Amino acid sequence: QVQVAESGGGLVQPGGSLELSCEASGRIFSINAVAWYRQAPGKERELVANINSGGGTNYAESVKGRFTISRGDARNTVYLQMNSLKPEDAAVYYCFVAGYYTDMRRFDSWGQGTQVTVSS
């Protein structure tokens, strides 16, 4: 009932920047929180950043000061600006959205992921 789509991944050199986008669609009444996760081969999926409905944000220590999560003009869109990228940032990045359907049931939904490659 809720679809989540990420975009913006690609190849970037160390020290470069990328901006990822996350858009949620469907029978959504409200979105309570959006989070970005990432998963590299052989590693567990880890939380990168999240933002709540009031605009409060949290970041993993490994990305603090380099990444910024923000809401778009459309409230169903969230961005992750990634600066000063390092090879260890390379992973598939996933968007997670939690909120309420129009029938007032809670939902959570994952996107399919977007690949970020950091290499010279």
Helices and strands as residue ranges (DSSP letters): E 2-7, E 10-12, E 18-26, E 28-39, E 46-52, E 57-59, E 67-71, E 77-82, G 87-89, E 91-101, E 106-110, E 114-118
